[in-house]
Amino acid sequence: ELNELLEMEEIMWHQRSRVSWLRDGDKNTKFFHSKASQRSLKNRIRGIRDDSDYFQSIFSTSQPVNMQRVLDQVHGRVTVEMNEALMTGFTRNEIEIALRQMHLTKALRPDGMPAIFF
């Protein structure tokens, strides 16, 4: 008899949850966000356990051979001229232009100082 009562109570709660979902399911409510958060936590993959070191073995080598031959196949994308242009310092004019393009009250640095400060 106790088992029957427990089963009836479980059925009642199940039916009640269905009614709530049908009533509030996809609305932008606290109920919806609660259900979505629960589902997200339930479905999250926290990591992959690899007891056999399979991935370690296919993505690494213990004896690299002819590394220079491999590196020779990687072609440079930055020319000498491009590198020189990238390595030159900023001019005062370039800095002023960049500051004028920034929104005056946006905090772009970790210290929270906005562009208007500079």
N, CA, C and O atoms as a GROMACS GRO file, in nm:
protein
  472
    1GLU      N    1   0.082  -0.120   0.000
    1GLU     CA    2   0.000   0.000   0.000
    1GLU      C    3   0.087   0.127   0.000
    1GLU      O    4   0.056   0.223  -0.069
    2LEU      N    5   0.195   0.125   0.077
    2LEU     CA    6   0.286   0.239   0.081
    2LEU      C    7   0.350   0.261  -0.056
    2LEU      O    8   0.365   0.374  -0.102
    3ASN      N    9   0.388   0.151  -0.120
    3ASN     CA   10   0.447   0.161  -0.254
    3ASN      C   11   0.349   0.222  -0.353
    3ASN      O   12   0.387   0.302  -0.439
    4GLU      N   13   0.220   0.184  -0.341
    4GLU     CA   14   0.119   0.240  -0.430
    4GLU      C   15   0.105   0.391  -0.409
    4GLU      O   16   0.093   0.466  -0.505
    5LEU      N   17   0.107   0.434  -0.282
    5LEU     CA   18   0.096   0.577  -0.253
    5LEU      C   19   0.218   0.653  -0.307
    5LEU      O   20   0.204   0.762  -0.363
    6LEU      N   21   0.335   0.596  -0.289
    6LEU     CA   22   0.456   0.660  -0.341
    6LEU      C   23   0.452   0.669  -0.494
    6LEU      O   24   0.492   0.770  -0.552
    7GLU      N   25   0.404   0.564  -0.557
    7GLU     CA   26   0.394   0.565  -0.703
    7GLU      C   27   0.292   0.668  -0.750
    7GLU      O   28   0.315   0.738  -0.848
    8MET      N   29   0.181   0.678  -0.679
    8MET     CA   30   0.079   0.777  -0.714
    8MET      C   31   0.134   0.920  -0.697
    8MET      O   32   0.108   1.008  -0.779
    9GLU      N   33   0.210   0.940  -0.590
    9GLU     CA   34   0.269   1.071  -0.567
    9GLU      C   35   0.369   1.105  -0.679
    9GLU      O   36   0.374   1.219  -0.727
   10GLU      N   37   0.447   1.008  -0.720
   10GLU     CA   38   0.543   1.030  -0.828
   10GLU      C   39   0.471   1.064  -0.958
   10GLU      O   40   0.514   1.153  -1.032
   11ILE      N   41   0.362   0.994  -0.986
   11ILE     CA   42   0.283   1.022  -1.106
   11ILE      C   43   0.225   1.163  -1.100
   11ILE      O   44   0.225   1.235  -1.199
   12MET      N   45   0.176   1.200  -0.981
   12MET     CA   46   0.118   1.333  -0.964
   12MET      C   47   0.222   1.442  -0.992
   12MET      O   48   0.193   1.539  -1.061
   13TRP      N   49   0.343   1.426  -0.938
   13TRP     CA   50   0.448   1.526  -0.960
   13TRP      C   51   0.490   1.529  -1.107
   13TRP      O   52   0.519   1.636  -1.161
   14HIS      N   53   0.494   1.414  -1.169
   14HIS     CA   54   0.529   1.408  -1.311
   14HIS      C   55   0.425   1.483  -1.394
   14HIS      O   56   0.460   1.561  -1.483
   15GLN      N   57   0.297   1.459  -1.366
   15GLN     CA   58   0.190   1.526  -1.439
   15GLN      C   59   0.194   1.677  -1.413
   15GLN      O   60   0.171   1.757  -1.503
   16ARG      N   61   0.221   1.713  -1.290
   16ARG     CA   62   0.227   1.855  -1.254
   16ARG      C   63   0.341   1.926  -1.329
   16ARG      O   64   0.326   2.040  -1.373
   17SER      N   65   0.453   1.858  -1.342
   17SER     CA   66   0.565   1.918  -1.414
   17SER      C   67   0.530   1.935  -1.562
   17SER      O   68   0.571   2.033  -1.625
   18ARG      N   69   0.455   1.840  -1.617
   18ARG     CA   70   0.412   1.852  -1.757
   18ARG      C   71   0.321   1.973  -1.776
   18ARG      O   72   0.334   2.045  -1.874
   19VAL      N   73   0.231   1.994  -1.682
   19VAL     CA   74   0.140   2.109  -1.691
   19VAL      C   75   0.219   2.239  -1.686
   19VAL      O   76   0.194   2.331  -1.762
   20SER      N   77   0.317   2.245  -1.594
   20SER     CA   78   0.400   2.366  -1.584
   20SER      C   79   0.475   2.389  -1.714
   20SER      O   80   0.485   2.502  -1.762
   21TRP      N   81   0.528   2.282  -1.771
   21TRP     CA   82   0.604   2.298  -1.895
   21TRP      C   83   0.514   2.342  -2.009
   21TRP      O   84   0.552   2.428  -2.089
   22LEU      N   85   0.394   2.286  -2.018
   22LEU     CA   86   0.302   2.326  -2.124
   22LEU      C   87   0.258   2.471  -2.106
   22LEU      O   88   0.239   2.543  -2.204
   23ARG      N   89   0.242   2.513  -1.982
   23ARG     CA   90   0.197   2.649  -1.955
   23ARG      C   91   0.312   2.750  -1.972
   23ARG      O   92   0.292   2.855  -2.034
   24ASP      N   93   0.430   2.719  -1.919
   24ASP     CA   94   0.538   2.817  -1.913
   24ASP      C   95   0.660   2.780  -1.998
   24ASP      O   96   0.757   2.855  -2.002
   25GLY      N   97   0.655   2.666  -2.064
   25GLY     CA   98   0.770   2.609  -2.131
   25GLY      C   99   0.866   2.701  -2.202
   25GLY      O  100   0.979   2.717  -2.156
   26ASP      N  101   0.826   2.761  -2.312
   26ASP     CA  102   0.920   2.839  -2.392
   26ASP      C  103   0.910   2.989  -2.368
   26ASP      O  104   0.971   3.067  -2.441
   27LYS      N  105   0.836   3.030  -2.270
   27LYS     CA  106   0.830   3.172  -2.239
   27LYS      C  107   0.959   3.213  -2.171
   27LYS      O  108   1.027   3.130  -2.110
   28ASN      N  109   0.992   3.339  -2.181
   28ASN     CA  110   1.114   3.390  -2.119
   28ASN      C  111   1.087   3.411  -1.970
   28ASN      O  112   1.073   3.524  -1.923
   29THR      N  113   1.081   3.300  -1.898
   29THR     CA  114   1.047   3.305  -1.756
   29THR      C  115   1.159   3.245  -1.672
   29THR      O  116   1.251   3.183  -1.724
   30LYS      N  117   1.148   3.266  -1.543
   30LYS     CA  118   1.243   3.206  -1.450
   30LYS      C  119   1.237   3.053  -1.462
   30LYS      O  120   1.340   2.986  -1.455
   31PHE      N  121   1.117   3.001  -1.482
   31PHE     CA  122   1.098   2.856  -1.499
   31PHE      C  123   1.177   2.805  -1.619
   31PHE      O  124   1.247   2.704  -1.609
   32PHE      N  125   1.165   2.875  -1.732
   32PHE     CA  126   1.235   2.833  -1.854
   32PHE      C  127   1.386   2.836  -1.834
   32PHE      O  128   1.456   2.741  -1.870
   33HIS      N  129   1.437   2.944  -1.776
   33HIS     CA  130   1.582   2.956  -1.756
   33HIS      C  131   1.632   2.852  -1.657
   33HIS      O  132   1.744   2.801  -1.670
   34SER      N  133   1.551   2.821  -1.558
   34SER     CA  134   1.589   2.718  -1.462
   34SER      C  135   1.602   2.583  -1.531
   34SER      O  136   1.699   2.510  -1.510
   35LYS      N  137   1.504   2.549  -1.613
   35LYS     CA  138   1.507   2.422  -1.686
   35LYS      C  139   1.624   2.418  -1.785
   35LYS      O  140   1.692   2.316  -1.798
   36ALA      N  141   1.647   2.529  -1.853
   36ALA     CA  142   1.757   2.534  -1.950
   36ALA      C  143   1.892   2.519  -1.879
   36ALA      O  144   1.981   2.450  -1.928
   37SER      N  145   1.906   2.583  -1.764
   37SER     CA  146   2.031   2.573  -1.689
   37SER      C  147   2.053   2.430  -1.638
   37SER      O  148   2.164   2.378  -1.644
   38GLN      N  149   1.946   2.368  -1.589
   38GLN     CA  150   1.957   2.230  -1.542
   38GLN      C  151   2.000   2.138  -1.656
   38GLN      O  152   2.087   2.053  -1.639
   39ARG      N  153   1.939   2.158  -1.771
   39ARG     CA  154   1.971   2.073  -1.886
   39ARG      C  155   2.115   2.096  -1.931
   39ARG      O  156   2.185   2.001  -1.967
   40SER      N  157   2.158   2.220  -1.929
   40SER     CA  158   2.294   2.252  -1.969
   40SER      C  159   2.395   2.184  -1.876
   40SER      O  160   2.494   2.128  -1.922
   41LEU      N  161   2.369   2.190  -1.746
   41LEU     CA  162   2.460   2.126  -1.651
   41LEU      C  163   2.460   1.974  -1.669
   41LEU      O  164   2.564   1.910  -1.658
   42LYS      N  165   2.343   1.920  -1.696
   42LYS     CA  166   2.331   1.775  -1.712
   42LYS      C  167   2.406   1.727  -1.837
   42LYS      O  168   2.465   1.620  -1.837
   43ASN      N  169   2.402   1.807  -1.943
   43ASN     CA  170   2.460   1.766  -2.072
   43ASN      C  171   2.605   1.808  -2.091
   43ASN      O  172   2.666   1.773  -2.192
   44ARG      N  173   2.661   1.880  -1.997
   44ARG     CA  174   2.798   1.931  -2.012
   44ARG      C  175   2.900   1.817  -2.006
   44ARG      O  176   2.892   1.729  -1.921
   45ILE      N  177   2.994   1.821  -2.098
   45ILE     CA  178   3.105   1.725  -2.097
   45ILE      C  179   3.220   1.793  -2.025
   45ILE      O  180   3.273   1.894  -2.073
   46ARG      N  181   3.257   1.741  -1.912
   46ARG     CA  182   3.359   1.806  -1.830
   46ARG      C  183   3.501   1.768  -1.872
   46ARG      O  184   3.597   1.835  -1.834
   47GLY      N  185   3.515   1.663  -1.946
   47GLY     CA  186   3.648   1.623  -1.991
   47GLY      C  187   3.643   1.484  -2.051
   47GLY      O  188   3.542   1.414  -2.044
   48ILE      N  189   3.754   1.446  -2.110
   48ILE     CA  190   3.765   1.313  -2.168
   48ILE      C  191   3.878   1.241  -2.096
   48ILE      O  192   3.991   1.290  -2.089
   49ARG      N  193   3.846   1.128  -2.044
   49ARG     CA  194   3.948   1.049  -1.975
   49ARG      C  195   4.007   0.950  -2.074
   49ARG      O  196   3.935   0.877  -2.142
   50ASP      N  197   4.138   0.948  -2.082
   50ASP     CA  198   4.206   0.862  -2.178
   50ASP      C  199   4.308   0.778  -2.103
   50ASP      O  200   4.425   0.815  -2.093
   51ASP      N  201   4.263   0.666  -2.050
   51ASP     CA  202   4.352   0.580  -1.973
   51ASP      C  203   4.457   0.512  -2.060
   51ASP      O  204   4.561   0.468  -2.010
   52SER      N  205   4.431   0.502  -2.189
   52SER     CA  206   4.523   0.429  -2.276
   52SER      C  207   4.629   0.521  -2.338
   52SER      O  208   4.716   0.472  -2.410
   53ASP      N  209   4.624   0.651  -2.311
   53ASP     CA  210   4.716   0.749  -2.371
   53ASP      C  211   4.709   0.748  -2.523
   53ASP      O  212   4.808   0.779  -2.590
   54TYR      N  213   4.593   0.714  -2.577
   54TYR     CA  214   4.575   0.707  -2.722
   54TYR      C  215   4.603   0.842  -2.787
   54TYR      O  216   4.681   0.851  -2.882
   55PHE      N  217   4.540   0.948  -2.735
   55PHE     CA  218   4.556   1.079  -2.797
   55PHE      C  219   4.699   1.130  -2.780
   55PHE      O  220   4.753   1.195  -2.870
   56GLN      N  221   4.759   1.103  -2.667
   56GLN     CA  222   4.897   1.143  -2.644
   56GLN      C  223   4.988   1.079  -2.748
   56GLN      O  224   5.082   1.142  -2.797
   57SER      N  225   4.962   0.954  -2.781
   57SER     CA  226   5.050   0.884  -2.874
   57SER      C  227   5.032   0.930  -3.018
   57SER      O  228   5.129   0.932  -3.094
   58ILE      N  229   4.911   0.969  -3.059
   58ILE     CA  230   4.894   1.009  -3.199
   58ILE      C  231   4.928   1.156  -3.224
   58ILE      O  232   4.951   1.195  -3.338
   59PHE      N  233   4.933   1.238  -3.118
   59PHE     CA  234   4.962   1.380  -3.137
   59PHE      C  235   5.100   1.420  -3.087
   59PHE      O  236   5.127   1.539  -3.070
   60SER      N  237   5.186   1.325  -3.063
   60SER     CA  238   5.321   1.359  -3.018
   60SER      C  239   5.419   1.256  -3.072
   60SER      O  240   5.381   1.149  -3.121
   61THR      N  241   5.545   1.290  -3.060
   61THR     CA  242   5.648   1.196  -3.100
   61THR      C  243   5.760   1.203  -2.998
   61THR      O  244   5.789   1.309  -2.943
   62SER      N  245   5.821   1.093  -2.976
   62SER     CA  246   5.931   1.092  -2.880
   62SER      C  247   6.065   1.110  -2.950
   62SER      O  248   6.166   1.138  -2.886
   63GLN      N  249   6.066   1.092  -3.084
   63GLN     CA  250   6.192   1.102  -3.158
   63GLN      C  251   6.170   1.182  -3.287
   63GLN      O  252   6.158   1.124  -3.394
   64PRO      N  253   6.165   1.315  -3.276
   64PRO     CA  254   6.147   1.393  -3.399
   64PRO      C  255   6.267   1.376  -3.492
   64PRO      O  256   6.382   1.386  -3.449
   65VAL      N  257   6.239   1.352  -3.619
   65VAL     CA  258   6.344   1.330  -3.718
   65VAL      C  259   6.324   1.430  -3.831
   65VAL      O  260   6.211   1.455  -3.874
   66ASN      N  261   6.434   1.488  -3.878
   66ASN     CA  262   6.431   1.580  -3.992
   66ASN      C  263   6.332   1.694  -3.974
   66ASN      O  264   6.252   1.723  -4.063
   67MET      N  265   6.336   1.758  -3.859
   67MET     CA  266   6.245   1.868  -3.833
   67MET      C  267   6.269   1.983  -3.932
   67MET      O  268   6.174   2.052  -3.971
   68GLN      N  269   6.393   2.004  -3.971
   68GLN     CA  270   6.423   2.112  -4.066
   68GLN      C  271   6.354   2.087  -4.200
   68GLN      O  272   6.310   2.182  -4.265
   69ARG      N  273   6.345   1.963  -4.241
   69ARG     CA  274   6.278   1.929  -4.366
   69ARG      C  275   6.130   1.968  -4.360
   69ARG      O  276   6.073   2.015  -4.458
   70VAL      N  277   6.070   1.948  -4.245
   70VAL     CA  278   5.930   1.986  -4.227
   70VAL      C  279   5.918   2.138  -4.228
   70VAL      O  280   5.830   2.193  -4.294
   71LEU      N  281   6.005   2.205  -4.154
   71LEU     CA  282   6.000   2.351  -4.147
   71LEU      C  283   6.025   2.417  -4.282
   71LEU      O  284   5.972   2.525  -4.309
   72ASP      N  285   6.105   2.354  -4.365
   72ASP     CA  286   6.131   2.409  -4.498
   72ASP      C  287   6.005   2.413  -4.585
   72ASP      O  288   5.998   2.490  -4.680
   73GLN      N  289   5.908   2.331  -4.552
   73GLN     CA  290   5.783   2.327  -4.627
   73GLN      C  291   5.685   2.437  -4.586
   73GLN      O  292   5.586   2.461  -4.653
   74VAL      N  293   5.714   2.503  -4.475
   74VAL     CA  294   5.628   2.611  -4.426
   74VAL      C  295   5.678   2.741  -4.487
   74VAL      O  296   5.788   2.786  -4.457
   75HIS      N  297   5.597   2.800  -4.572
   75HIS     CA  298   5.638   2.920  -4.642
   75HIS      C  299   5.596   3.044  -4.563
   75HIS      O  300   5.486   3.049  -4.507
   76GLY      N  301   5.684   3.141  -4.559
   76GLY     CA  302   5.656   3.265  -4.487
   76GLY      C  303   5.547   3.347  -4.554
   76GLY      O  304   5.538   3.350  -4.677
   77ARG      N  305   5.465   3.412  -4.474
   77ARG     CA  306   5.358   3.496  -4.527
   77ARG      C  307   5.391   3.644  -4.512
   77ARG      O  308   5.332   3.728  -4.579
   78VAL      N  309   5.486   3.675  -4.425
   78VAL     CA  310   5.523   3.814  -4.401
   78VAL      C  311   5.656   3.840  -4.470
   78VAL      O  312   5.756   3.774  -4.443
   79THR      N  313   5.654   3.936  -4.561
   79THR     CA  314   5.777   3.969  -4.633
   79THR      C  315   5.867   4.053  -4.543
   79THR      O  316   5.825   4.099  -4.437
   80VAL      N  317   5.990   4.073  -4.586
   80VAL     CA  318   6.085   4.154  -4.510
   80VAL      C  319   6.031   4.296  -4.496
   80VAL      O  320   6.041   4.357  -4.390
   81GLU      N  321   5.974   4.350  -4.605
   81GLU     CA  322   5.920   4.486  -4.601
   81GLU      C  323   5.802   4.495  -4.504
   81GLU      O  324   5.790   4.591  -4.428
   82MET      N  325   5.716   4.394  -4.507
   82MET     CA  326   5.602   4.393  -4.415
   82MET      C  327   5.650   4.388  -4.270
   82MET      O  328   5.597   4.457  -4.184
   83ASN      N  329   5.750   4.306  -4.244
   83ASN     CA  330   5.803   4.293  -4.109
   83ASN      C  331   5.863   4.425  -4.061
   83ASN      O  332   5.844   4.463  -3.946
   84GLU      N  333   5.936   4.493  -4.148
   84GLU     CA  334   5.994   4.622  -4.111
   84GLU      C  335   5.886   4.723  -4.077
   84GLU      O  336   5.898   4.798  -3.980
   85ALA      N  337   5.779   4.725  -4.156
   85ALA     CA  338   5.668   4.818  -4.130
   85ALA      C  339   5.600   4.784  -3.996
   85ALA      O  340   5.561   4.874  -3.922
   86LEU      N  341   5.587   4.656  -3.968
   86LEU     CA  342   5.524   4.614  -3.842
   86LEU      C  343   5.610   4.645  -3.720
   86LEU      O  344   5.559   4.668  -3.611
   87MET      N  345   5.741   4.646  -3.739
   87MET     CA  346   5.832   4.666  -3.627
   87MET      C  347   5.860   4.812  -3.596
   87MET      O  348   5.918   4.843  -3.492
   88THR      N  349   5.820   4.903  -3.685
   88THR     CA  350   5.845   5.045  -3.658
   88THR      C  351   5.754   5.093  -3.545
   88THR      O  352   5.645   5.039  -3.524
   89GLY      N  353   5.800   5.194  -3.474
   89GLY     CA  354   5.721   5.249  -3.363
   89GLY      C  355   5.602   5.329  -3.414
   89GLY      O  356   5.594   5.364  -3.532
   90PHE      N  357   5.511   5.358  -3.323
   90PHE     CA  358   5.394   5.438  -3.358
   90PHE      C  359   5.432   5.586  -3.354
   90PHE      O  360   5.509   5.629  -3.269
   91THR      N  361   5.376   5.661  -3.447
   91THR     CA  362   5.399   5.806  -3.444
   91THR      C  363   5.294   5.870  -3.356
   91THR      O  364   5.189   5.811  -3.329
   92ARG      N  365   5.322   5.989  -3.311
   92ARG     CA  366   5.227   6.063  -3.228
   92ARG      C  367   5.095   6.082  -3.303
   92ARG      O  368   4.987   6.072  -3.245
   93ASN      N  369   5.105   6.109  -3.432
   93ASN     CA  370   4.986   6.130  -3.515
   93ASN      C  371   4.900   6.003  -3.520
   93ASN      O  372   4.777   6.012  -3.510
   94GLU      N  373   4.962   5.885  -3.536
   94GLU     CA  374   4.887   5.759  -3.540
   94GLU      C  375   4.815   5.734  -3.407
   94GLU      O  376   4.702   5.685  -3.405
   95ILE      N  377   4.881   5.767  -3.298
   95ILE     CA  378   4.820   5.747  -3.166
   95ILE      C  379   4.700   5.841  -3.149
   95ILE      O  380   4.596   5.799  -3.099
   96GLU      N  381   4.715   5.966  -3.190
   96GLU     CA  382   4.605   6.062  -3.180
   96GLU      C  383   4.486   6.018  -3.265
   96GLU      O  384   4.371   6.029  -3.222
   97ILE      N  385   4.512   5.968  -3.385
   97ILE     CA  386   4.404   5.921  -3.472
   97ILE      C  387   4.331   5.803  -3.406
   97ILE      O  388   4.208   5.798  -3.406
   98ALA      N  389   4.408   5.710  -3.350
   98ALA     CA  390   4.347   5.594  -3.285
   98ALA      C  391   4.262   5.637  -3.166
   98ALA      O  392   4.152   5.584  -3.145
   99LEU      N  393   4.312   5.732  -3.087
   99LEU     CA  394   4.236   5.779  -2.971
   99LEU      C  395   4.108   5.850  -3.014
   99LEU      O  396   4.004   5.836  -2.948
  100ARG      N  397   4.113   5.925  -3.123
  100ARG     CA  398   3.992   5.994  -3.171
  100ARG      C  399   3.887   5.895  -3.222
  100ARG      O  400   3.768   5.926  -3.221
  101GLN      N  401   3.930   5.778  -3.268
  101GLN     CA  402   3.836   5.679  -3.318
  101GLN      C  403   3.769   5.600  -3.206
  101GLN      O  404   3.669   5.532  -3.228
  102MET      N  405   3.823   5.609  -3.086
  102MET     CA  406   3.768   5.535  -2.973
  102MET      C  407   3.650   5.610  -2.912
  102MET      O  408   3.646   5.733  -2.913
  103HIS      N  409   3.555   5.535  -2.859
  103HIS     CA  410   3.445   5.595  -2.784
  103HIS      C  411   3.504   5.650  -2.655
  103HIS      O  412   3.580   5.580  -2.587
  104LEU      N  413   3.470   5.771  -2.620
  104LEU     CA  414   3.536   5.838  -2.509
  104LEU      C  415   3.515   5.774  -2.373
  104LEU      O  416   3.598   5.789  -2.284
  105THR      N  417   3.406   5.703  -2.355
  105THR     CA  418   3.379   5.647  -2.222
  105THR      C  419   3.390   5.495  -2.217
  105THR      O  420   3.352   5.434  -2.118
  106LYS      N  421   3.442   5.434  -2.321
  106LYS     CA  422   3.461   5.288  -2.320
  106LYS      C  423   3.589   5.254  -2.246
  106LYS      O  424   3.693   5.318  -2.266
  107ALA      N  425   3.583   5.155  -2.160
  107ALA     CA  426   3.702   5.110  -2.088
  107ALA      C  427   3.767   4.998  -2.168
  107ALA      O  428   3.711   4.889  -2.178
  108LEU      N  429   3.883   5.024  -2.224
  108LEU     CA  430   3.948   4.925  -2.308
  108LEU      C  431   4.062   4.853  -2.237
  108LEU      O  432   4.110   4.750  -2.285
  109ARG      N  433   4.104   4.906  -2.124
  109ARG     CA  434   4.216   4.845  -2.053
  109ARG      C  435   4.169   4.780  -1.925
  109ARG      O  436   4.062   4.815  -1.874
  110PRO      N  437   4.246   4.687  -1.872
  110PRO     CA  438   4.208   4.623  -1.745
  110PRO      C  439   4.198   4.722  -1.630
  110PRO      O  440   4.126   4.697  -1.533
  111ASP      N  441   4.270   4.835  -1.639
  111ASP     CA  442   4.264   4.932  -1.529
  111ASP      C  443   4.134   5.013  -1.534
  111ASP      O  444   4.106   5.091  -1.443
  112GLY      N  445   4.056   4.995  -1.642
  112GLY     CA  446   3.927   5.061  -1.650
  112GLY      C  447   3.933   5.207  -1.692
  112GLY      O  448   3.831   5.277  -1.686
  113MET      N  449   4.047   5.254  -1.733
  113MET     CA  450   4.059   5.395  -1.773
  113MET      C  451   4.004   5.412  -1.914
  113MET      O  452   4.047   5.343  -2.006
  114PRO      N  453   3.910   5.504  -1.931
  114PRO     CA  454   3.852   5.526  -2.064
  114PRO      C  455   3.943   5.613  -2.151
  114PRO      O  456   4.039   5.672  -2.102
  115ALA      N  457   3.912   5.620  -2.279
  115ALA     CA  458   3.994   5.697  -2.374
  115ALA      C  459   3.997   5.845  -2.338
  115ALA      O  460   4.096   5.913  -2.366
  116ILE      N  461   3.891   5.895  -2.278
  116ILE     CA  462   3.887   6.038  -2.244
  116ILE      C  463   3.998   6.075  -2.146
  116ILE      O  464   4.041   6.190  -2.141
  117PHE      N  465   4.044   5.978  -2.068
  117PHE     CA  466   4.152   6.001  -1.972
  117PHE      C  467   4.282   6.036  -2.042
  117PHE      O  468   4.361   6.116  -1.992
  118PHE      N  469   4.304   5.976  -2.158
  118PHE     CA  470   4.429   5.996  -2.229
  118PHE      C  471   4.421   6.116  -2.319
  118PHE      O  472   4.518   6.149  -2.388
   0.00000   0.00000   0.00000
